[in-house]
Amino acid sequence: MSSAHSTSNNDQTKNPISSISPVIINEQIKEKDKRIFEKWRKKLMYITGMGLTEQEKAEYKIELKNNYEEYQCERCPIVVFMLKSLEEAGCKIEKKHFKCLPCDNTRSGGFSPDHGILLCQNRFFSKSHAEDTMVHEMMHFYDHCRFKVDWNNCYHHACSEIRAASLSGDCRWTREIRRGFFNFTKQHQACVKRRAILSVQKNSQCSAPGVAERVVSEVFESCFNDTRPFDEIY
């Protein structure tokens, strides 16, 4: 009995990690690094168009689409909040409202009242970028449903772009550094205004010289301060 009891004690105090061979640990690390490198390599080849056959490009495109469609940010608090807010506003959003497609280098997402939300699967540099883009476009979805935005009205469009840029995380400091902007005073406001103007300029109804700048300036204060459905800028 004493011998069996002694064995039991030894089992309880034994460090399970110590029983794992360093060789196995090293192999696991190498395998993880290999997977990370392979993922990075395929992404780079897909973006540049070099080194992949047409079949491999098609397979990788499907892989990207599945990854982002399955991810859907269900573990991302701000996206979950937006999903709930949209549903509460009578604008329930579903998987069918999202489209994952490759885009040119001028955008990472888009919103259309007729087609829903576009996520540019080849333009995301991280999942946080994908999350910010989703929230940005979901803000447009929210505004369109909740406030009946007329997208041909430059003032309406400008207001939604201001709110989306401000509330989505699109203008957080780390994103601005990546873009090459380093101001420390009112950088958020400057970013919101700049990006809203760029978006409104793409609207054919607002593309005349000076129109986007004027409408964004005129509605900026009221729209920037309207943080619905959030309590504040996060």
ZAMITOR-520866 format. One record per atom (N, C-alpha, C, O, CB): residue in one letter; x negated, y negated, z negated. Coordinates in steps of 0.2 Angstrom, whole numbers, padded with zeros to 4 digits, always signed. Last residue first. Glycine has a CB too. Example, Ala and Ser with C-alpha at 12.3 -4.5 7.8 and 13.67 -1.06 7.14 Angstrom:
REM ZAMITOR-520866
s-0064+0011-0035/s-0068+0005-0036/s-0064+0000-0039/s-0067-0006-0040/s-0070+0003-0029/a-0066+0028-0039/a-0062+0022-0039/a-0066+0016-0039/a-0071+0017-0042/a-0057+0022-0045/
This chain:
REM ZAMITOR-520866
y+0073-0275+0147/y+0069-0270+0143/y+0062-0270+0144/y+0058-0266+0142/y+0072-0263+0144/i+0083-0289+0144/i+0078-0286+0148/i+0074-0281+0144/i+0071-0283+0139/i+0074-0291+0152/e+0098-0283+0135/e+0093-0288+0136/e+0088-0285+0141/e+0089-0279+0143/e+0089-0290+0130/d+0109-0275+0136/d+0109-0280+0131/d+0104-0286+0132/d+0105-0292+0131/d+0109-0278+0124/f+0114-0270+0153/f+0110-0270+0147/f+0111-0276+0142/f+0114-0281+0144/f+0102-0271+0150/p+0122-0271+0164/p+0125-0268+0158/p+0120-0268+0152/p+0122-0265+0147/p+0128-0261+0160/r+0119-0288+0161/r+0124-0283+0161/r+0122-0277+0166/r+0119-0279+0171/r+0131-0285+0163/t+0112-0300+0160/t+0108-0293+0160/t+0113-0287+0160/t+0111-0282+0158/t+0104-0293+0153/d+0110-0315+0166/d+0115-0310+0166/d+0112-0303+0166/d+0110-0300+0171/d+0120-0311+0172/n+0099-0323+0168/n+0102-0322+0161/n+0107-0317+0161/n+0109-0315+0155/n+0104-0329+0159/f+0098-0322+0182/f+0093-0320+0178/f+0095-0318+0171/f+0093-0314+0168/f+0087-0325+0178/c+0110-0329+0186/c+0109-0322+0187/c+0104-0319+0183/c+0104-0313+0181/c+0108-0321+0195/s+0107-0342+0181/s+0113-0339+0179/s+0112-0331+0180/s+0114-0327+0176/s+0119-0341+0182/e+0095-0346+0187/e+0096-0346+0180/e+0101-0342+0178/e+0101-0338+0173/e+0096-0353+0178/f+0097-0343+0202/f+0092-0340+0198/f+0094-0340+0190/f+0094-0334+0187/f+0085-0343+0199/v+0104-0350+0211/v+0108-0345+0207/v+0103-0342+0202/v+0105-0338+0198/v+0111-0340+0211/e+0095-0358+0218/e+0101-0361+0215/e+0105-0356+0210/e+0108-0359+0205/e+0106-0362+0221/s+0084-0350+0222/s+0083-0355+0217/s+0090-0358+0214/s+0090-0359+0208/s+0080-0361+0220/v+0091-0342+0231/v+0088-0339+0225/v+0087-0344+0220/v+0088-0343+0214/v+0081-0335+0227/v+0094-0352+0241/v+0099-0348+0237/v+0097-0345+0231/v+0100-0345+0226/v+0103-0343+0242/r+0081-0356+0245/r+0086-0361+0242/r+0091-0357+0238/r+0093-0359+0232/r+0089-0365+0248/e+0075-0345+0250/e+0072-0349+0244/e+0077-0353+0241/e+0077-0354+0235/e+0066-0353+0247/a+0083-0341+0260/a+0082-0337+0255/a+0080-0341+0249/a+0082-0339+0243/a+0078-0331+0257/v+0082-0353+0269/v+0088-0351+0266/v+0087-0347+0260/v+0090-0348+0254/v+0093-0347+0271/g+0070-0355+0275/g+0071-0359+0269/g+0078-0357+0265/g+0079-0359+0260/g+0072-0366+0271/p+0075-0350+0291/p+0069-0353+0287/p+0072-0357+0281/p+0076-0362+0282/p+0065-0358+0291/a+0087-0337+0291/a+0085-0344+0293/a+0079-0347+0289/a+0080-0346+0283/a+0091-0348+0294/s+0092-0326+0285/s+0085-0326+0287/s+0083-0332+0290/s+0077-0333+0292/s+0084-0320+0293/c+0104-0322+0281/c+0101-0327+0276/c+0093-0327+0279/c+0089-0330+0275/c+0101-0324+0269/q+0110-0312+0288/q+0114-0318+0287/q+0110-0324+0283/q+0112-0329+0283/q+0120-0316+0283/s+0100-0302+0288/s+0101-0306+0294/s+0105-0312+0293/s+0105-0317+0297/s+0104-0302+0300/n+0090-0300+0275/n+0097-0300+0277/n+0098-0305+0283/n+0096-0311+0283/n+0101-0303+0271/k+0077-0303+0272/k+0078-0297+0276/k+0085-0296+0279/k+0087-0293+0283/k+0076-0291+0273/q+0077-0312+0262/q+0075-0314+0269/q+0076-0309+0274/q+0077-0310+0280/q+0068-0316+0269/v+0080-0305+0251/v+0086-0309+0254/v+0084-0311+0261/v+0088-0312+0266/v+0087-0315+0250/s+0068-0300+0248/s+0073-0295+0250/s+0079-0299+0253/s+0082-0297+0258/s+0076-0292+0243/l+0060-0311+0245/l+0058-0307+0250/l+0064-0302+0253/l+0065-0301+0259/l+0052-0302+0248/i+0067-0316+0234/i+0067-0320+0240/i+0065-0316+0246/i+0068-0316+0252/i+0062-0326+0240/a+0065-0307+0225/a+0072-0308+0227/a+0072-0312+0233/a+0076-0310+0238/a+0076-0312+0221/r+0051-0308+0223/r+0054-0302+0226/r+0061-0302+0228/r+0063-0299+0233/r+0053-0296+0221/r+0050-0321+0217/r+0047-0319+0223/r+0050-0313+0227/r+0051-0313+0233/r+0039-0318+0221/k+0058-0319+0205/k+0060-0324+0211/k+0057-0323+0217/k+0060-0323+0222/k+0058-0332+0208/v+0051-0309+0199/v+0058-0309+0200/v+0060-0313+0206/v+0064-0311+0211/v+0063-0310+0194/c+0039-0316+0197/c+0039-0309+0201/c+0047-0308+0203/c+0048-0307+0209/c+0037-0303+0196/a+0042-0326+0188/a+0039-0328+0195/a+0040-0321+0200/a+0041-0322+0206/a+0032-0329+0194/q+0047-0319+0177/q+0051-0324+0181/q+0049-0325+0188/q+0052-0325+0193/q+0052-0330+0177/h+0035-0313+0173/h+0041-0309+0175/h+0046-0313+0179/h+0048-0311+0184/h+0044-0307+0168/q+0026-0323+0170/q+0025-0319+0176/q+0031-0315+0178/q+0032-0314+0184/q+0019-0314+0175/k+0025-0333+0161/k+0031-0332+0165/k+0030-0328+0171/k+0033-0330+0176/k+0034-0339+0167/t+0008-0332+0160/t+0014-0336+0158/t+0019-0335+0163/t+0019-0337+0169/t+0012-0343+0157/f-0002-0324+0166/f+0000-0322+0160/f+0006-0326+0157/f+0009-0324+0152/f-0006-0323+0155/n-0005-0318+0183/n-0003-0323+0178/n-0001-0321+0172/n+0002-0315+0171/n+0002-0327+0182/f-0009-0309+0192/f-0012-0308+0186/f-0010-0314+0181/f-0013-0315+0176/f-0020-0308+0186/f-0006-0298+0206/f-0004-0304+0202/f-0006-0303+0195/f-0004-0299+0192/f+0004-0305+0203/g-0008-0286+0213/g-0013-0291+0213/g-0011-0298+0210/g-0014-0303+0211/g-0015-0292+0220/r+0000-0275+0211/r+0001-0279+0217/r-0004-0285+0218/r-0004-0288+0223/r+0008-0282+0217/r-0004-0271+0199/r-0005-0266+0205/r-0005-0270+0211/r-0008-0269+0216/r-0001-0260+0204/i+0001-0281+0191/i-0006-0280+0192/i-0008-0276+0198/i-0013-0277+0201/i-0009-0277+0185/e+0014-0278+0192/e+0012-0284+0195/e+0004-0284+0196/e+0002-0286+0201/e+0014-0290+0191/r+0015-0266+0185/r+0017-0266+0192/r+0014-0272+0195/r+0012-0272+0201/r+0025-0266+0193/t+0012-0271+0172/t+0008-0266+0175/t+0009-0266+0183/t+0004-0264+0186/t+0009-0259+0172/w+0023-0280+0169/w+0016-0282+0170/w+0012-0278+0174/w+0008-0280+0178/w+0013-0284+0163/r+0038-0277+0179/r+0034-0276+0173/r+0027-0278+0174/r+0025-0277+0180/r+0035-0269+0170/c+0047-0278+0189/c+0042-0283+0188/c+0039-0283+0182/c+0036-0288+0179/c+0046-0290+0188/d+0054-0266+0189/d+0051-0268+0195/d+0046-0273+0194/d+0041-0274+0198/d+0055-0270+0201/g+0063-0264+0179/g+0056-0262+0178/g+0051-0264+0184/g+0045-0263+0183/g+0055-0255+0176/s+0076-0268+0182/s+0074-0261+0184/s+0067-0259+0181/s+0065-0253+0181/s+0074-0261+0191/l+0079-0281+0179/l+0081-0276+0175/l+0079-0269+0176/l+0079-0265+0172/l+0089-0276+0175/s+0074-0290+0190/s+0072-0291+0183/s+0074-0285+0178/s+0070-0284+0173/s+0077-0297+0181/a+0078-0284+0202/a+0071-0285+0201/a+0070-0286+0193/a+0064-0283+0191/a+0068-0291+0205/a+0092-0285+0199/a+0089-0279+0201/a+0082-0279+0199/a+0079-0274+0196/a+0090-0276+0208/r+0095-0299+0198/r+0096-0294+0193/r+0092-0288+0193/r+0090-0285+0188/r+0104-0293+0192/i+0090-0303+0211/i+0087-0306+0205/i+0088-0301+0199/i+0084-0300+0195/i+0090-0313+0203/e+0099-0296+0219/e+0092-0295+0220/e+0088-0298+0213/e+0084-0294+0211/e+0089-0298+0226/s+0112-0302+0215/s+0110-0295+0214/s+0103-0293+0214/s+0101-0289+0211/s+0114-0291+0219/c+0109-0315+0220/c+0111-0314+0213/c+0109-0306+0211/c+0106-0305+0206/c+0118-0316+0211/a+0108-0314+0234/a+0102-0316+0230/a+0103-0315+0222/a+0099-0313+0219/a+0102-0324+0230/h+0121-0309+0237/h+0115-0305+0238/h+0109-0307+0234/h+0106-0303+0231/h+0113-0305+0246/h+0128-0321+0234/h+0130-0314+0231/h+0123-0310+0231/h+0121-0307+0226/h+0136-0311+0235/y+0122-0330+0243/y+0122-0331+0236/y+0123-0325+0232/y+0120-0323+0227/y+0127-0336+0234/c+0125-0325+0256/c+0118-0325+0253/c+0117-0326+0246/c+0113-0324+0243/c+0114-0331+0257/n+0136-0313+0260/n+0136-0319+0257/n+0129-0320+0253/n+0127-0316+0249/n+0141-0320+0251/n+0136-0300+0264/n+0134-0305+0269/n+0134-0312+0266/n+0133-0317+0270/n+0140-0305+0275/w+0139-0293+0253/w+0132-0293+0255/w+0130-0298+0261/w+0125-0299+0263/w+0130-0286+0257/d+0149-0297+0241/d+0149-0297+0248/d+0142-0298+0250/d+0139-0303+0249/d+0154-0304+0250/v+0152-0287+0227/v+0147-0291+0230/v+0149-0291+0238/v+0150-0286+0241/v+0140-0288+0229/k+0161-0283+0215/k+0163-0284+0222/k+0159-0288+0226/k+0161-0293+0229/k+0170-0286+0222/f+0157-0280+0203/f+0158-0287+0204/f+0160-0289+0212/f+0160-0294+0214/f+0151-0291+0203/r+0156-0266+0202/r+0158-0270+0197/r+0161-0277+0199/r+0166-0279+0196/r+0153-0270+0191/c+0150-0262+0215/c+0156-0259+0212/c+0160-0264+0207/c+0166-0265+0207/c+0155-0252+0209/h+0139-0270+0216/h+0144-0269+0222/h+0150-0267+0219/h+0156-0269+0221/h+0141-0264+0227/d+0132-0268+0204/d+0135-0275+0206/d+0140-0274+0211/d+0145-0278+0211/d+0129-0279+0208/y+0129-0254+0205/y+0133-0257+0199/y+0136-0264+0201/y+0142-0265+0200/y+0129-0258+0193/f+0121-0254+0216/f+0127-0250+0216/f+0132-0253+0211/f+0138-0253+0212/f+0125-0243+0215/h+0111-0262+0211/h+0115-0265+0217/h+0121-0261+0217/h+0126-0264+0219/h+0111-0264+0223/m+0106-0254+0201/m+0109-0260+0199/m+0113-0263+0205/m+0118-0266+0204/m+0103-0265+0197/m+0102-0243+0209/m+0108-0242+0205/m+0111-0249+0202/m+0117-0249+0201/m+0106-0237+0199/e+0090-0249+0213/e+0095-0248+0218/e+0102-0246+0215/e+0107-0248+0217/e+0094-0242+0223/h+0083-0250+0201/h+0084-0255+0205/h+0090-0255+0210/h+0094-0259+0210/h+0077-0257+0209/v+0083-0236+0197/v+0086-0241+0193/v+0088-0247+0197/v+0093-0250+0197/v+0083-0243+0187/m+0075-0231+0208/m+0081-0228+0207/m+0086-0233+0203/m+0091-0235+0205/m+0081-0222+0203/t+0063-0238+0205/t+0066-0239+0211/t+0073-0236+0211/t+0078-0240+0213/t+0063-0235+0217/d+0059-0233+0193/d+0060-0240+0193/d+0064-0241+0200/d+0069-0246+0200/d+0054-0244+0194/e+0057-0219+0196/e+0062-0221+0191/e+0064-0229+0192/e+0070-0230+0192/e+0060-0220+0184/a+0046-0220+0205/a+0053-0217+0207/a+0058-0220+0203/a+0064-0221+0205/a+0052-0210+0208/h+0037-0225+0196/h+0039-0229+0202/h+0045-0227+0205/h+0050-0231+0206/h+0033-0229+0207/s+0036-0214+0188/s+0039-0220+0185/s+0041-0225+0190/s+0046-0229+0190/s+0034-0223+0180/k+0031-0205+0196/k+0038-0204+0195/k+0041-0210+0191/k+0047-0211+0192/k+0039-0198+0190/s+0021-0213+0209/s+0022-0210+0202/s+0029-0209+0201/s+0033-0212+0205/s+0018-0214+0197/f+0021-0219+0221/f+0014-0217+0219/f+0015-0213+0212/f+0010-0211+0210/f+0010-0223+0218/f+0032-0217+0235/f+0031-0217+0228/f+0024-0215+0225/f+0022-0209+0228/f+0037-0212+0224/r+0034-0215+0248/r+0032-0221+0246/r+0030-0222+0239/r+0028-0227+0236/r+0036-0227+0248/n+0041-0204+0253/n+0033-0204+0254/n+0030-0211+0252/n+0024-0212+0253/n+0032-0204+0262/q+0054-0205+0249/q+0050-0200+0246/q+0043-0200+0247/q+0039-0198+0244/q+0052-0193+0248/c+0063-0218+0245/c+0058-0216+0251/c+0053-0212+0248/c+0048-0214+0244/c+0055-0223+0253/l+0080-0216+0243/l+0074-0216+0240/l+0069-0214+0245/l+0069-0208+0248/l+0074-0211+0234/l+0095-0225+0245/l+0090-0222+0248/l+0083-0222+0244/l+0082-0227+0241/l+0088-0226+0255/i+0112-0224+0240/i+0105-0226+0238/i+0100-0222+0242/i+0100-0216+0243/i+0104-0225+0231/g+0125-0227+0252/g+0123-0226+0245/g+0116-0228+0244/g+0113-0233+0247/g+0123-0218+0244/h+0132-0230+0264/h+0127-0224+0264/h+0124-0222+0257/h+0121-0217+0256/h+0122-0225+0268/d+0139-0242+0262/d+0142-0236+0266/d+0138-0230+0265/d+0141-0224+0266/d+0142-0238+0274/p+0132-0250+0255/p+0138-0249+0253/p+0141-0243+0256/p+0145-0239+0253/p+0143-0255+0253/s+0115-0246+0252/s+0120-0248+0257/s+0127-0246+0255/s+0128-0240+0252/s+0118-0244+0264/f+0099-0249+0247/f+0106-0248+0245/f+0110-0250+0251/f+0109-0256+0253/f+0108-0251+0238/g+0082-0242+0245/g+0087-0246+0248/g+0094-0244+0246/g+0095-0239+0243/g+0087-0246+0256/g+0064-0240+0243/g+0071-0238+0242/g+0076-0243+0246/g+0073-0248+0249/g+0072-0238+0235/s+0052-0245+0246/s+0052-0239+0243/s+0059-0236+0242/s+0060-0231+0239/s+0048-0239+0237/r+0045-0254+0261/r+0050-0253+0256/r+0049-0246+0252/r+0046-0242+0255/r+0057-0254+0258/t+0036-0254+0271/t+0039-0261+0269/t+0044-0260+0263/t+0046-0265+0260/t+0042-0264+0275/n+0031-0243+0278/n+0027-0246+0272/n+0030-0252+0269/n+0027-0256+0265/n+0020-0246+0273/d+0045-0232+0281/d+0039-0236+0283/d+0036-0239+0277/d+0039-0239+0271/d+0041-0241+0289/c+0050-0217+0273/c+0051-0224+0276/c+0045-0227+0278/c+0039-0224+0277/c+0054-0228+0270/p+0059-0201+0272/p+0052-0205+0273/p+0054-0212+0275/p+0059-0212+0279/p+0048-0201+0277/l+0072-0199+0259/l+0069-0199+0266/l+0063-0202+0267/l+0061-0207+0262/l+0075-0202+0271/c+0085-0194+0250/c+0078-0194+0250/c+0075-0194+0257/c+0076-0188+0260/c+0075-0189+0245/k+0100-0202+0244/k+0096-0199+0250/k+0089-0200+0249/k+0086-0205+0248/k+0099-0202+0257/f+0113-0201+0233/f+0106-0202+0234/f+0104-0198+0241/f+0106-0193+0242/f+0102-0199+0228/h+0126-0197+0232/h+0125-0204+0234/h+0118-0206+0235/h+0116-0211+0237/h+0128-0208+0228/k+0127-0184+0229/k+0128-0186+0236/k+0127-0193+0238/k+0126-0195+0243/k+0135-0184+0237/k+0125-0185+0215/k+0120-0183+0219/k+0121-0185+0226/k+0116-0186+0230/k+0118-0175+0218/e+0135-0199+0210/e+0133-0192+0210/e+0128-0191+0215/e+0125-0195+0218/e+0140-0188+0213/i+0142-0211+0199/i+0137-0210+0204/i+0135-0202+0204/i+0134-0199+0199/i+0131-0214+0204/k+0157-0220+0196/k+0153-0214+0195/k+0148-0212+0201/k+0151-0212+0206/k+0157-0208+0193/c+0163-0232+0192/c+0159-0231+0198/c+0154-0225+0197/c+0148-0226+0198/c+0154-0238+0200/g+0169-0237+0181/g+0173-0234+0186/g+0169-0233+0193/g+0173-0232+0198/g+0179-0238+0188/a+0161-0241+0171/a+0163-0246+0176/a+0168-0243+0181/a+0170-0247+0185/a+0157-0250+0179/e+0157-0228+0166/e+0161-0232+0162/e+0164-0238+0166/e+0170-0240+0165/e+0157-0235+0156/e+0148-0225+0177/e+0154-0221+0176/e+0159-0225+0172/e+0165-0225+0173/e+0152-0214+0172/l+0138-0235+0175/l+0142-0234+0181/l+0148-0230+0180/l+0153-0232+0183/l+0137-0231+0187/s+0133-0231+0162/s+0136-0238+0163/s+0140-0238+0170/s+0146-0241+0170/s+0131-0243+0164/k+0128-0218+0165/k+0134-0219+0160/k+0137-0226+0161/k+0144-0226+0161/k+0132-0219+0153/l+0118-0222+0173/l+0123-0217+0175/l+0129-0218+0171/l+0135-0217+0174/l+0120-0210+0175/m+0110-0230+0165/m+0113-0233+0171/m+0119-0228+0173/m+0124-0230+0176/m+0108-0234+0176/f+0106-0221+0155/f+0110-0227+0153/f+0114-0229+0159/f+0120-0231+0159/f+0106-0232+0150/v+0098-0213+0163/v+0104-0210+0160/v+0109-0215+0158/v+0115-0215+0159/v+0102-0206+0154/v+0088-0222+0166/v+0092-0220+0172/v+0099-0216+0169/v+0104-0217+0172/v+0088-0214+0176/i+0083-0224+0154/i+0086-0230+0157/i+0090-0228+0163/i+0095-0231+0165/i+0080-0235+0160/p+0078-0211+0150/p+0083-0215+0146/p+0086-0220+0150/p+0093-0221+0150/p+0080-0218+0140/c+0075-0198+0159/c+0073-0204+0159/c+0079-0209+0156/c+0084-0209+0159/c+0072-0207+0166/r+0079-0185+0162/r+0076-0186+0155/r+0073-0193+0154/r+0070-0195+0150/r+0070-0181+0155/e+0084-0186+0174/e+0089-0184+0169/e+0086-0185+0162/e+0090-0185+0157/e+0092-0177+0170/c+0079-0190+0187/c+0078-0194+0180/c+0082-0192+0175/c+0084-0197+0171/c+0078-0201+0182/q+0080-0182+0198/q+0085-0186+0196/q+0085-0190+0190/q+0090-0193+0187/q+0092-0183+0197/y+0074-0169+0201/y+0072-0173+0195/y+0077-0178+0193/y+0079-0177+0187/y+0066-0177+0197/e+0080-0164+0213/e+0081-0160+0206/e+0079-0164+0200/e+0082-0164+0195/e+0077-0154+0207/e+0076-0174+0221/e+0083-0173+0221/e+0084-0169+0214/e+0089-0170+0211/e+0086-0169+0227/y+0062-0173+0221/y+0065-0179+0218/y+0073-0178+0217/y+0076-0182+0213/y+0064-0185+0223/n+0060-0160+0225/n+0057-0162+0219/n+0061-0168+0216/n+0063-0169+0211/n+0050-0164+0220/n+0066-0159+0238/n+0069-0155+0232/n+0066-0158+0225/n+0070-0158+0221/n+0067-0148+0233/k+0058-0168+0245/k+0065-0170+0244/k+0068-0166+0238/k+0072-0169+0234/k+0069-0168+0251/l+0046-0162+0244/l+0046-0168+0241/l+0054-0170+0240/l+0056-0172+0235/l+0043-0174+0246/e+0049-0150+0252/e+0046-0150+0245/e+0047-0156+0241/e+0050-0156+0235/e+0039-0148+0244/i+0052-0155+0264/i+0057-0152+0260/i+0055-0151+0253/i+0059-0152+0249/i+0058-0145+0263/k+0039-0160+0267/k+0045-0165+0267/k+0050-0162+0263/k+0054-0165+0259/k+0047-0166+0274/y+0032-0148+0268/y+0030-0153+0262/y+0036-0158+0262/y+0037-0160+0256/y+0024-0156+0264/e+0038-0142+0279/e+0038-0139+0273/e+0037-0144+0267/e+0040-0143+0262/e+0033-0133+0272/a+0034-0152+0289/a+0041-0150+0288/a+0042-0147+0281/a+0047-0149+0277/a+0044-0146+0293/k+0020-0150+0288/k+0023-0157+0287/k+0030-0156+0285/k+0033-0159+0280/k+0022-0162+0293/e+0018-0137+0292/e+0016-0139+0285/e+0019-0146+0283/e+0021-0147+0277/e+0009-0139+0284/q+0022-0138+0305/q+0026-0134+0301/q+0024-0136+0294/q+0029-0136+0289/q+0024-0127+0302/e+0013-0147+0310/e+0020-0149+0310/e+0024-0145+0306/e+0028-0147+0302/e+0023-0149+0317/t-0002-0147+0299/t+0002-0145+0305/t+0009-0147+0305/t+0011-0149+0299/t+0002-0137+0306/l-0012-0159+0293/l-0006-0154+0292/l-0003-0153+0298/l-0003-0157+0303/l-0001-0158+0287/g-0022-0168+0296/g-0024-0162+0292/g-0018-0157+0291/g-0019-0151+0289/g-0027-0163+0286/m-0014-0184+0293/m-0020-0180+0295/m-0021-0173+0292/m-0020-0173+0286/m-0026-0184+0294/g-0005-0192+0289/g-0003-0188+0295/g-0009-0184+0297/g-0009-0182+0303/g-0001-0193+0300/t-0006-0199+0277/t-0010-0201+0283/t-0008-0198+0289/t-0010-0200+0295/t-0017-0200+0281/i+0004-0193+0270/i+0005-0200+0271/i+0000-0202+0277/i+0003-0206+0281/i+0002-0204+0264/y-0001-0180+0270/y+0006-0181+0272/y+0007-0188+0274/y+0009-0190+0279/y+0011-0179+0267/m-0013-0181+0264/m-0013-0178+0271/m-0006-0180+0274/m-0006-0182+0280/m-0014-0171+0271/l-0009-0185+0251/l-0013-0189+0255/l-0013-0187+0262/l-0012-0191+0267/l-0021-0189+0253/k-0002-0173+0247/k+0001-0180+0247/k-0002-0184+0252/k+0000-0188+0256/k+0002-0183+0240/k-0012-0164+0247/k-0006-0163+0252/k-0003-0169+0253/k+0000-0171+0258/k-0002-0157+0249/r-0020-0168+0237/r-0023-0168+0244/r-0017-0167+0249/r-0017-0171+0254/r-0027-0161+0244/w-0012-0168+0226/w-0015-0174+0228/w-0017-0174+0235/w-0015-0178+0239/w-0020-0177+0223/k-0010-0154+0225/k-0004-0158+0226/k-0006-0165+0228/k-0003-0168+0233/k-0001-0159+0219/e-0023-0150+0223/e-0020-0148+0229/e-0014-0152+0230/e-0012-0154+0236/e-0018-0140+0228/f-0026-0156+0211/f-0030-0158+0216/f-0026-0156+0223/f-0026-0160+0227/f-0037-0155+0216/i-0017-0149+0203/i-0017-0156+0203/i-0020-0159+0209/i-0018-0163+0213/i-0020-0159+0197/r-0022-0136+0204/r-0015-0137+0206/r-0014-0145+0207/r-0011-0147+0212/r-0010-0135+0201/k-0035-0137+0199/k-0034-0135+0206/k-0027-0137+0209/k-0026-0139+0214/k-0035-0127+0207/d-0032-0140+0186/d-0035-0145+0190/d-0034-0143+0197/d-0034-0148+0201/d-0043-0145+0188/k-0026-0127+0183/k-0022-0133+0182/k-0025-0139+0186/k-0022-0142+0190/k-0022-0135+0175/e-0037-0119+0184/e-0031-0118+0188/e-0027-0124+0188/e-0024-0126+0194/e-0028-0112+0186/k-0046-0124+0175/k-0048-0124+0182/k-0042-0123+0186/k-0041-0127+0191/k-0053-0119+0183/i-0039-0121+0163/i-0040-0128+0165/i-0042-0128+0172/i-0039-0133+0175/i-0046-0130+0160/q-0039-0107+0164/q-0032-0110+0164/q-0033-0117+0166/q-0029-0120+0170/q-0029-0109+0158/e-0053-0104+0163/e-0049-0102+0169/e-0043-0106+0170/e-0041-0108+0175/e-0048-0095+0170/n-0055-0108+0150/n-0058-0112+0156/n-0055-0111+0162/n-0054-0115+0166/n-0065-0110+0156/i-0047-0099+0144/i-0045-0106+0143/i-0048-0110+0149/i-0045-0114+0152/i-0048-0109+0136/i-0054-0087+0147/i-0047-0088+0149/i-0045-0095+0149/i-0042-0098+0153/i-0043-0084+0144/v-0066-0090+0141/v-0066-0089+0148/v-0059-0090+0151/v-0058-0093+0156/v-0069-0082+0150/p-0063-0090+0127/p-0065-0097+0131/p-0065-0096+0138/p-0064-0101+0142/p-0072-0099+0128/s-0049-0080+0123/s-0056-0080+0126/s-0057-0087+0129/s-0053-0090+0132/s-0057-0075+0131/i-0041-0082+0108/i-0041-0083+0116/i-0048-0084+0118/i-0051-0088+0115/i-0036-0089+0117/s-0042-0081+0095/s-0042-0075+0098/s-0042-0075+0106/s-0042-0070+0110/s-0036-0070+0096/s-0040-0094+0090/s-0047-0091+0090/s-0047-0084+0094/s-0053-0082+0096/s-0049-0090+0083/i-0027-0096+0090/i-0030-0099+0096/i-0037-0096+0096/i-0040-0095+0102/i-0031-0106+0095/p-0022-0090+0079/p-0021-0086+0085/p-0025-0089+0091/p-0026-0086+0096/p-0013-0087+0087/n-0031-0087+0064/n-0029-0092+0069/n-0028-0089+0076/n-0033-0086+0079/n-0035-0098+0070/k-0024-0078+0051/k-0028-0078+0057/k-0026-0083+0062/k-0020-0084+0063/k-0028-0071+0060/t-0016-0077+0041/t-0021-0082+0040/t-0025-0083+0047/t-0029-0088+0047/t-0025-0081+0034/q-0008-0066+0044/q-0005-0073+0043/q-0010-0078+0043/q-0008-0084+0046/q-0001-0073+0036/d-0017-0055+0045/d-0013-0057+0051/d-0010-0064+0050/d-0010-0068+0055/d-0007-0052+0052/n-0021-0054+0032/n-0026-0056+0037/n-0022-0059+0043/n-0025-0063+0046/n-0030-0050+0038/n-0009-0050+0026/n-0012-0057+0024/n-0017-0059+0029/n-0017-0065+0031/n-0015-0056+0017/s-0008-0037+0032/s-0003-0042+0033/s-0005-0049+0031/s-0004-0054+0035/s+0003-0041+0029/t-0019-0031+0026/t-0019-0032+0033/t-0014-0037+0035/t-0015-0041+0039/t-0017-0025+0037/s-0015-0030+0013/s-0021-0034+0015/s-0021-0036+0022/s-0023-0041+0024/s-0028-0030+0013/h-0005-0021+0013/h-0003-0028+0011/h-0009-0033+0013/h-0008-0038+0015/h-0002-0029+0004/a-0011-0010+0017/a-0007-0012+0022/a-0005-0020+0020/a-0005-0024+0025/a+0000-0009+0022/s-0019-0008+0006/s-0022-0009+0012/s-0018-0012+0017/s-0020-0016+0021/s-0025-0002+0014/s-0010-0006-0004/s-0014-0012-0005/s-0017-0013+0002/s-0018-0019+0004/s-0019-0011-0010/m-0004+0006+0000/m+0000+0000+0000/m-0004-0006+0000/m-0003-0011+0004/m+0005+0000-0006/
